[in-house]
Amino acid sequence: MELVRKGIDQLRREGLANAQKKVDNA
């Protein structure tokens, strides 16, 4: 279960980083 949680955290962080990049580019 710990690995799954870490994976979800990673996806969330990457998603936030991508969203921030899109905002910066807009």
mmCIF file of the N, C-alpha and C atoms, coordinates in Angstrom:
data_MODEL
# 
_entry.id   MODEL 
# 
loop_
_atom_site.group_PDB 
_atom_site.id 
_atom_site.type_symbol 
_atom_site.label_atom_id 
_atom_site.label_alt_id 
_atom_site.label_comp_id 
_atom_site.label_asym_id 
_atom_site.label_entity_id 
_atom_site.label_seq_id 
_atom_site.pdbx_PDB_ins_code 
_atom_site.Cartn_x 
_atom_site.Cartn_y 
_atom_site.Cartn_z 
_atom_site.occupancy 
_atom_site.B_iso_or_equiv 
_atom_site.pdbx_formal_charge 
_atom_site.auth_seq_id 
_atom_site.auth_comp_id 
_atom_site.auth_asym_id 
_atom_site.auth_atom_id 
_atom_site.pdbx_PDB_model_num 
ATOM 1  N N  . MET A 1 1  ? 0.845  -1.206 0.000   1.00 0.00 ? 1  MET A N  1 
ATOM 2  C CA . MET A 1 1  ? 0.000  0.000  0.000   1.00 0.00 ? 1  MET A CA 1 
ATOM 3  C C  . MET A 1 1  ? 0.881  1.258  0.000   1.00 0.00 ? 1  MET A C  1 
ATOM 4  N N  . GLU A 1 2  ? 2.007  1.205  0.671   1.00 0.00 ? 2  GLU A N  1 
ATOM 5  C CA . GLU A 1 2  ? 2.889  2.381  0.733   1.00 0.00 ? 2  GLU A CA 1 
ATOM 6  C C  . GLU A 1 2  ? 3.354  2.788  -0.662  1.00 0.00 ? 2  GLU A C  1 
ATOM 7  N N  . LEU A 1 3  ? 3.701  1.789  -1.487  1.00 0.00 ? 3  LEU A N  1 
ATOM 8  C CA . LEU A 1 3  ? 4.142  2.100  -2.855  1.00 0.00 ? 3  LEU A CA 1 
ATOM 9  C C  . LEU A 1 3  ? 3.035  2.793  -3.626  1.00 0.00 ? 3  LEU A C  1 
ATOM 10 N N  . VAL A 1 4  ? 1.812  2.312  -3.468  1.00 0.00 ? 4  VAL A N  1 
ATOM 11 C CA . VAL A 1 4  ? 0.682  2.922  -4.181  1.00 0.00 ? 4  VAL A CA 1 
ATOM 12 C C  . VAL A 1 4  ? 0.528  4.373  -3.751  1.00 0.00 ? 4  VAL A C  1 
ATOM 13 N N  . ARG A 1 5  ? 0.643  4.615  -2.457  1.00 0.00 ? 5  ARG A N  1 
ATOM 14 C CA . ARG A 1 5  ? 0.487  5.983  -1.948  1.00 0.00 ? 5  ARG A CA 1 
ATOM 15 C C  . ARG A 1 5  ? 1.576  6.886  -2.518  1.00 0.00 ? 5  ARG A C  1 
ATOM 16 N N  . LYS A 1 6  ? 2.811  6.365  -2.542  1.00 0.00 ? 6  LYS A N  1 
ATOM 17 C CA . LYS A 1 6  ? 3.919  7.155  -3.095  1.00 0.00 ? 6  LYS A CA 1 
ATOM 18 C C  . LYS A 1 6  ? 3.681  7.429  -4.571  1.00 0.00 ? 6  LYS A C  1 
ATOM 19 N N  . GLY A 1 7  ? 3.187  6.441  -5.290  1.00 0.00 ? 7  GLY A N  1 
ATOM 20 C CA . GLY A 1 7  ? 2.909  6.626  -6.719  1.00 0.00 ? 7  GLY A CA 1 
ATOM 21 C C  . GLY A 1 7  ? 1.866  7.706  -6.935  1.00 0.00 ? 7  GLY A C  1 
ATOM 22 N N  . ILE A 1 8  ? 0.817  7.680  -6.122  1.00 0.00 ? 8  ILE A N  1 
ATOM 23 C CA . ILE A 1 8  ? -0.244 8.691  -6.257  1.00 0.00 ? 8  ILE A CA 1 
ATOM 24 C C  . ILE A 1 8  ? 0.322  10.071 -5.928  1.00 0.00 ? 8  ILE A C  1 
ATOM 25 N N  . ASP A 1 9  ? 1.137  10.156 -4.888  1.00 0.00 ? 9  ASP A N  1 
ATOM 26 C CA . ASP A 1 9  ? 1.761  11.438 -4.532  1.00 0.00 ? 9  ASP A CA 1 
ATOM 27 C C  . ASP A 1 9  ? 2.588  11.961 -5.698  1.00 0.00 ? 9  ASP A C  1 
ATOM 28 N N  . GLN A 1 10 ? 3.357  11.064 -6.324  1.00 0.00 ? 10 GLN A N  1 
ATOM 29 C CA . GLN A 1 10 ? 4.212  11.457 -7.450  1.00 0.00 ? 10 GLN A CA 1 
ATOM 30 C C  . GLN A 1 10 ? 3.362  11.984 -8.598  1.00 0.00 ? 10 GLN A C  1 
ATOM 31 N N  . LEU A 1 11 ? 2.289  11.252 -8.936  1.00 0.00 ? 11 LEU A N  1 
ATOM 32 C CA . LEU A 1 11 ? 1.415  11.694 -10.026 1.00 0.00 ? 11 LEU A CA 1 
ATOM 33 C C  . LEU A 1 11 ? 0.819  13.056 -9.707  1.00 0.00 ? 11 LEU A C  1 
ATOM 34 N N  . ARG A 1 12 ? 0.396  13.235 -8.469  1.00 0.00 ? 12 ARG A N  1 
ATOM 35 C CA . ARG A 1 12 ? -0.225 14.502 -8.080  1.00 0.00 ? 12 ARG A CA 1 
ATOM 36 C C  . ARG A 1 12 ? 0.781  15.639 -8.227  1.00 0.00 ? 12 ARG A C  1 
ATOM 37 N N  . ARG A 1 13 ? 2.019  15.380 -7.756  1.00 0.00 ? 13 ARG A N  1 
ATOM 38 C CA . ARG A 1 13 ? 3.051  16.415 -7.828  1.00 0.00 ? 13 ARG A CA 1 
ATOM 39 C C  . ARG A 1 13 ? 3.355  16.753 -9.285  1.00 0.00 ? 13 ARG A C  1 
ATOM 40 N N  . GLU A 1 14 ? 3.480  15.725 -10.124 1.00 0.00 ? 14 GLU A N  1 
ATOM 41 C CA . GLU A 1 14 ? 3.766  15.966 -11.544 1.00 0.00 ? 14 GLU A CA 1 
ATOM 42 C C  . GLU A 1 14 ? 2.617  16.726 -12.185 1.00 0.00 ? 14 GLU A C  1 
ATOM 43 N N  . GLY A 1 15 ? 1.389  16.357 -11.826 1.00 0.00 ? 15 GLY A N  1 
ATOM 44 C CA . GLY A 1 15 ? 0.218  17.040 -12.377 1.00 0.00 ? 15 GLY A CA 1 
ATOM 45 C C  . GLY A 1 15 ? 0.224  18.505 -11.982 1.00 0.00 ? 15 GLY A C  1 
ATOM 46 N N  . LEU A 1 16 ? 0.559  18.786 -10.724 1.00 0.00 ? 16 LEU A N  1 
ATOM 47 C CA . LEU A 1 16 ? 0.605  20.180 -10.272 1.00 0.00 ? 16 LEU A CA 1 
ATOM 48 C C  . LEU A 1 16 ? 1.704  20.935 -11.006 1.00 0.00 ? 16 LEU A C  1 
ATOM 49 N N  . ALA A 1 17 ? 2.856  20.301 -11.187 1.00 0.00 ? 17 ALA A N  1 
ATOM 50 C CA . ALA A 1 17 ? 3.968  20.945 -11.889 1.00 0.00 ? 17 ALA A CA 1 
ATOM 51 C C  . ALA A 1 17 ? 3.565  21.255 -13.328 1.00 0.00 ? 17 ALA A C  1 
ATOM 52 N N  . ASN A 1 18 ? 2.901  20.305 -13.987 1.00 0.00 ? 18 ASN A N  1 
ATOM 53 C CA . ASN A 1 18 ? 2.462  20.528 -15.368 1.00 0.00 ? 18 ASN A CA 1 
ATOM 54 C C  . ASN A 1 18 ? 1.435  21.644 -15.426 1.00 0.00 ? 18 ASN A C  1 
ATOM 55 N N  . ALA A 1 19 ? 0.511  21.672 -14.489 1.00 0.00 ? 19 ALA A N  1 
ATOM 56 C CA . ALA A 1 19 ? -0.508 22.721 -14.459 1.00 0.00 ? 19 ALA A CA 1 
ATOM 57 C C  . ALA A 1 19 ? 0.166  24.079 -14.263 1.00 0.00 ? 19 ALA A C  1 
ATOM 58 N N  . GLN A 1 20 ? 1.156  24.137 -13.385 1.00 0.00 ? 20 GLN A N  1 
ATOM 59 C CA . GLN A 1 20 ? 1.863  25.400 -13.138 1.00 0.00 ? 20 GLN A CA 1 
ATOM 60 C C  . GLN A 1 20 ? 2.571  25.862 -14.407 1.00 0.00 ? 20 GLN A C  1 
ATOM 61 N N  . LYS A 1 21 ? 3.193  24.935 -15.147 1.00 0.00 ? 21 LYS A N  1 
ATOM 62 C CA . LYS A 1 21 ? 3.872  25.295 -16.397 1.00 0.00 ? 21 LYS A CA 1 
ATOM 63 C C  . LYS A 1 21 ? 2.870  25.884 -17.382 1.00 0.00 ? 21 LYS A C  1 
ATOM 64 N N  . LYS A 1 22 ? 1.702  25.262 -17.483 1.00 0.00 ? 22 LYS A N  1 
ATOM 65 C CA . LYS A 1 22 ? 0.678  25.764 -18.403 1.00 0.00 ? 22 LYS A CA 1 
ATOM 66 C C  . LYS A 1 22 ? 0.266  27.172 -18.008 1.00 0.00 ? 22 LYS A C  1 
ATOM 67 N N  . VAL A 1 23 ? 0.126  27.416 -16.709 1.00 0.00 ? 23 VAL A N  1 
ATOM 68 C CA . VAL A 1 23 ? -0.253 28.755 -16.238 1.00 0.00 ? 23 VAL A CA 1 
ATOM 69 C C  . VAL A 1 23 ? 0.848  29.750 -16.601 1.00 0.00 ? 23 VAL A C  1 
ATOM 70 N N  . ASP A 1 24 ? 2.104  29.357 -16.412 1.00 0.00 ? 24 ASP A N  1 
ATOM 71 C CA . ASP A 1 24 ? 3.218  30.258 -16.728 1.00 0.00 ? 24 ASP A CA 1 
ATOM 72 C C  . ASP A 1 24 ? 3.248  30.572 -18.220 1.00 0.00 ? 24 ASP A C  1 
ATOM 73 N N  . ASN A 1 25 ? 2.936  29.587 -19.058 1.00 0.00 ? 25 ASN A N  1 
ATOM 74 C CA . ASN A 1 25 ? 2.978  29.783 -20.509 1.00 0.00 ? 25 ASN A CA 1 
ATOM 75 C C  . ASN A 1 25 ? 1.794  30.596 -20.997 1.00 0.00 ? 25 ASN A C  1 
ATOM 76 N N  . ALA A 1 26 ? 0.682  30.540 -20.295 1.00 0.00 ? 26 ALA A N  1 
ATOM 77 C CA . ALA A 1 26 ? -0.540 31.206 -20.764 1.00 0.00 ? 26 ALA A CA 1 
ATOM 78 C C  . ALA A 1 26 ? -0.339 32.723 -20.808 1.00 0.00 ? 26 ALA A C  1 
# 
